[in-house]
Amino acid sequence: MTPPDGLQTYIQYLGIEPWRIPIVILSAIGIYLAFLILVRVFGVRVLTGWNGFDAVIIIMFGAVAGRVIIGHPPTLASGIIGLGTLMLLEMIFGQAQQVTGIRSMKSHSRVIIAHGQFIQKNLRRSHLTHEEVYSALRRAGIAHLDQAQCVILEATGTLSIIREGTHIDRRILEGVIDADAI
C-alpha cells in the first residue's frame, strides 16, 4: 500500500527539513540542561523509588521533553537527531565531571541517620521523608532505629544501611557529607 503522494509522503513524515536540525539540537540541549537543574533542585531521589504517582510524573515529563525536542511535526529523523544529541550531552557531561572544577555538579552521598538519629538538614536537603527512610530500614531488616549505625543516601539515590556494631573502614566514607557524625 502506498500513500496518496507516493515516495514524497514517506520522505515528509520520516525525514526532516535541514533548517529544523539546529532547532532540534538546541531544543535537546535546553531540555537536558533543564533536567539537570531540576534534578539538582529537587534531588536525585526523584529518579529512584517510584510509587505510582512518581511514575506518572516521570512519564509525563518524558512526553513533554520528547515533544519539545522533536517539534511539530514529529518525524523519525528529528527523533534520531534528538536522541543522538541527548546521548552526546550525557557523554560530554560525564567526561566533564572528571574535571575538578565541574565536580560540584555531581550529587554527593550524605548521611541521613547516624547512630539511630536523623540528621534533619540532610533529610530536608535530600527531599526525603521519614516514611521513605523507614521503608528502606524495614527492607534491610532493621526493626529499631538504634540498630542502624548509619543510613547514607548515595549519589545514585539509593539508601545504604549499615547496622550498629559493624566496623566501618574510614576510606568507605570518603566524600560522604557528614561522615564525621558516624
C-alpha positions as a Markdown table, in Angstrom:
| # | Residue | x | y | z |
|---|---|---|---|---|
| 1 | Met | 0.0 | 0.0 | 0.0 |
| 2 | Thr | 1.4 | 3.4 | -1.0 |
| 3 | Pro | 0.3 | 6.8 | 0.4 |
| 4 | Pro | -1.5 | 9.2 | -2.0 |
| 5 | Asp | 1.5 | 11.2 | -2.9 |
| 6 | Gly | 3.9 | 8.2 | -3.2 |
| 7 | Leu | 7.5 | 8.4 | -2.0 |
| 8 | Gln | 7.3 | 12.1 | -1.3 |
| 9 | Thr | 4.9 | 11.4 | 1.6 |
| 10 | Tyr | 7.3 | 8.9 | 3.2 |
| 11 | Ile | 10.1 | 11.4 | 3.0 |
| 12 | Gln | 7.9 | 14.1 | 4.5 |
| 13 | Tyr | 6.9 | 12.0 | 7.5 |
| 14 | Leu | 10.3 | 10.2 | 8.1 |
| 15 | Gly | 12.7 | 12.9 | 7.1 |
| 16 | Ile | 13.5 | 16.4 | 8.4 |
| 17 | Glu | 14.0 | 19.7 | 6.7 |
| 18 | Pro | 17.6 | 20.8 | 7.0 |
| 19 | Trp | 16.6 | 24.1 | 8.7 |
| 20 | Arg | 14.9 | 22.1 | 11.6 |
| 21 | Ile | 18.1 | 20.2 | 12.5 |
| 22 | Pro | 19.7 | 23.0 | 14.6 |
| 23 | Ile | 16.3 | 23.7 | 16.3 |
| 24 | Val | 16.0 | 20.0 | 17.3 |
| 25 | Ile | 19.6 | 20.1 | 18.6 |
| 26 | Leu | 19.1 | 23.3 | 20.6 |
| 27 | Ser | 15.8 | 22.0 | 22.0 |
| 28 | Ala | 17.5 | 18.8 | 23.2 |
| 29 | Ile | 20.3 | 20.8 | 24.8 |
| 30 | Gly | 17.7 | 23.1 | 26.5 |
| 31 | Ile | 15.7 | 20.2 | 27.9 |
| 32 | Tyr | 18.9 | 18.3 | 29.0 |
| 33 | Leu | 20.1 | 21.4 | 30.9 |
| 34 | Ala | 16.6 | 22.0 | 32.4 |
| 35 | Phe | 16.5 | 18.4 | 33.5 |
| 36 | Leu | 19.9 | 18.7 | 35.2 |
| 37 | Ile | 18.8 | 21.8 | 37.0 |
| 38 | Leu | 15.6 | 20.3 | 38.1 |
| 39 | Val | 17.3 | 17.1 | 39.5 |
| 40 | Arg | 19.8 | 19.4 | 41.3 |
| 41 | Val | 17.0 | 21.4 | 42.8 |
| 42 | Phe | 14.7 | 18.5 | 43.7 |
| 43 | Gly | 17.3 | 15.9 | 44.5 |
| 44 | Val | 18.4 | 12.7 | 42.8 |
| 45 | Arg | 15.6 | 10.9 | 44.7 |
| 46 | Val | 13.1 | 12.0 | 42.1 |
| 47 | Leu | 14.7 | 9.4 | 39.8 |
| 48 | Thr | 14.5 | 6.4 | 42.2 |
| 49 | Gly | 12.0 | 4.7 | 44.4 |
| 50 | Trp | 8.9 | 5.5 | 42.4 |
| 51 | Asn | 5.4 | 5.0 | 43.6 |
| 52 | Gly | 2.6 | 5.1 | 41.1 |
| 53 | Phe | 2.3 | 8.9 | 41.2 |
| 54 | Asp | 6.0 | 9.4 | 40.7 |
| 55 | Ala | 6.0 | 7.1 | 37.7 |
| 56 | Val | 3.1 | 9.1 | 36.1 |
| 57 | Ile | 5.0 | 12.3 | 36.6 |
| 58 | Ile | 8.3 | 11.0 | 35.1 |
| 59 | Ile | 6.4 | 9.6 | 32.1 |
| 60 | Met | 4.6 | 12.9 | 31.6 |
| 61 | Phe | 8.0 | 14.7 | 31.9 |
| 62 | Gly | 9.4 | 12.4 | 29.3 |
| 63 | Ala | 6.4 | 13.0 | 27.0 |
| 64 | Val | 6.7 | 16.8 | 27.3 |
| 65 | Ala | 10.5 | 16.7 | 26.9 |
| 66 | Gly | 10.2 | 14.5 | 23.8 |
| 67 | Arg | 7.6 | 16.7 | 22.3 |
| 68 | Val | 9.7 | 19.8 | 22.8 |
| 69 | Ile | 12.8 | 18.2 | 21.3 |
| 70 | Ile | 11.4 | 16.7 | 18.2 |
| 71 | Gly | 8.9 | 19.5 | 17.4 |
| 72 | His | 6.0 | 19.6 | 15.0 |
| 73 | Pro | 5.5 | 17.6 | 13.0 |
| 74 | Pro | 7.4 | 14.7 | 14.8 |
| 75 | Thr | 9.5 | 12.7 | 12.4 |
| 76 | Leu | 11.8 | 9.7 | 12.7 |
| 77 | Ala | 14.8 | 11.9 | 11.7 |
| 78 | Ser | 14.0 | 14.5 | 14.3 |
| 79 | Gly | 13.7 | 11.8 | 16.9 |
| 80 | Ile | 17.0 | 10.3 | 16.0 |
| 81 | Ile | 18.7 | 13.7 | 16.0 |
| 82 | Gly | 17.2 | 14.5 | 19.4 |
| 83 | Leu | 18.2 | 11.2 | 21.0 |
| 84 | Gly | 21.7 | 11.4 | 19.5 |
| 85 | Thr | 22.0 | 14.9 | 20.9 |
| 86 | Leu | 20.9 | 13.7 | 24.4 |
| 87 | Met | 23.4 | 10.8 | 24.3 |
| 88 | Leu | 26.2 | 13.2 | 23.2 |
| 89 | Leu | 25.4 | 15.6 | 26.0 |
| 90 | Glu | 25.4 | 12.7 | 28.5 |
| 91 | Met | 28.8 | 11.7 | 27.2 |
| 92 | Ile | 30.2 | 15.2 | 27.4 |
| 93 | Phe | 28.9 | 15.9 | 30.9 |
| 94 | Gly | 30.1 | 12.5 | 32.1 |
| 95 | Gln | 33.6 | 13.4 | 30.9 |
| 96 | Ala | 33.3 | 16.9 | 32.3 |
| 97 | Gln | 32.7 | 15.6 | 35.8 |
| 98 | Gln | 36.2 | 14.2 | 35.7 |
| 99 | Val | 37.5 | 17.8 | 35.6 |
| 100 | Thr | 38.0 | 19.1 | 39.2 |
| 101 | Gly | 36.2 | 22.4 | 38.6 |
| 102 | Ile | 33.0 | 20.8 | 37.4 |
| 103 | Arg | 32.6 | 18.2 | 40.2 |
| 104 | Ser | 30.2 | 20.4 | 42.0 |
| 105 | Met | 27.5 | 19.4 | 39.5 |
| 106 | Lys | 27.7 | 15.9 | 40.7 |
| 107 | Ser | 25.5 | 14.7 | 43.6 |
| 108 | His | 27.2 | 13.7 | 46.8 |
| 109 | Ser | 26.4 | 10.9 | 49.2 |
| 110 | Arg | 25.2 | 12.2 | 52.6 |
| 111 | Val | 24.5 | 10.7 | 56.0 |
| 112 | Ile | 20.7 | 10.6 | 56.7 |
| 113 | Ile | 20.9 | 8.7 | 60.0 |
| 114 | Ala | 23.9 | 8.4 | 62.4 |
| 115 | His | 23.6 | 6.0 | 65.4 |
| 116 | Gly | 19.8 | 5.9 | 65.2 |
| 117 | Gln | 19.4 | 9.7 | 64.9 |
| 118 | Phe | 18.1 | 11.5 | 61.9 |
| 119 | Ile | 20.3 | 14.3 | 60.5 |
| 120 | Gln | 17.4 | 16.7 | 59.7 |
| 121 | Lys | 19.3 | 19.1 | 57.5 |
| 122 | Asn | 20.4 | 16.2 | 55.2 |
| 123 | Leu | 16.9 | 14.8 | 55.2 |
| 124 | Arg | 15.5 | 18.1 | 54.1 |
| 125 | Arg | 18.3 | 18.7 | 51.6 |
| 126 | Ser | 17.7 | 15.3 | 50.0 |
| 127 | His | 13.9 | 15.8 | 49.8 |
| 128 | Leu | 13.4 | 12.5 | 51.7 |
| 129 | Thr | 10.6 | 11.8 | 54.1 |
| 130 | His | 10.8 | 9.8 | 57.3 |
| 131 | Glu | 8.5 | 7.2 | 55.7 |
| 132 | Glu | 10.9 | 6.6 | 52.8 |
| 133 | Val | 13.7 | 6.0 | 55.2 |
| 134 | Tyr | 11.6 | 3.8 | 57.4 |
| 135 | Ser | 10.7 | 1.7 | 54.4 |
| 136 | Ala | 14.3 | 1.2 | 53.5 |
| 137 | Leu | 15.1 | 0.2 | 57.1 |
| 138 | Arg | 12.3 | -2.3 | 57.1 |
| 139 | Arg | 13.6 | -3.8 | 53.8 |
| 140 | Ala | 17.0 | -4.1 | 55.4 |
| 141 | Gly | 15.5 | -6.0 | 58.4 |
| 142 | Ile | 16.1 | -3.1 | 60.8 |
| 143 | Ala | 13.3 | -3.2 | 63.5 |
| 144 | His | 14.6 | -0.2 | 65.6 |
| 145 | Leu | 16.3 | 3.0 | 64.7 |
| 146 | Asp | 19.1 | 2.3 | 67.2 |
| 147 | Gln | 20.0 | -0.8 | 65.1 |
| 148 | Ala | 21.2 | 1.5 | 62.3 |
| 149 | Gln | 24.7 | 2.7 | 62.7 |
| 150 | Cys | 24.1 | 4.8 | 59.6 |
| 151 | Val | 21.9 | 5.3 | 56.6 |
| 152 | Ile | 23.6 | 7.0 | 53.7 |
| 153 | Leu | 21.8 | 8.5 | 50.7 |
| 154 | Glu | 24.1 | 7.6 | 47.8 |
| 155 | Ala | 24.7 | 9.8 | 44.8 |
| 156 | Thr | 22.5 | 7.4 | 42.8 |
| 157 | Gly | 19.5 | 8.0 | 45.0 |
| 158 | Thr | 19.6 | 4.6 | 46.8 |
| 159 | Leu | 19.9 | 4.3 | 50.6 |
| 160 | Ser | 22.7 | 2.2 | 52.0 |
| 161 | Ile | 22.2 | 0.9 | 55.6 |
| 162 | Ile | 25.0 | -0.2 | 57.9 |
| 163 | Arg | 24.0 | -2.0 | 61.1 |
| 164 | Glu | 25.2 | -0.8 | 64.5 |
| 165 | Gly | 28.2 | -2.7 | 65.7 |
| 166 | Thr | 29.7 | -3.0 | 62.2 |
| 167 | His | 33.3 | -1.7 | 61.9 |
| 168 | Ile | 33.4 | 0.8 | 59.0 |
| 169 | Asp | 36.7 | 1.4 | 57.2 |
| 170 | Arg | 37.0 | 5.2 | 57.0 |
| 171 | Arg | 38.0 | 5.0 | 53.3 |
| 172 | Ile | 34.5 | 3.8 | 52.6 |
| 173 | Leu | 33.1 | 7.1 | 53.9 |
| 174 | Glu | 35.4 | 9.4 | 51.9 |
| 175 | Gly | 33.4 | 12.2 | 50.2 |
| 176 | Val | 30.3 | 11.4 | 52.2 |
| 177 | Ile | 28.7 | 14.6 | 53.6 |
| 178 | Asp | 28.6 | 14.5 | 57.5 |
| 179 | Ala | 30.6 | 11.2 | 57.7 |
| 180 | Asp | 32.1 | 12.5 | 60.9 |
| 181 | Ala | 28.8 | 12.0 | 62.6 |
| 182 | Ile | 29.2 | 8.2 | 62.3 |
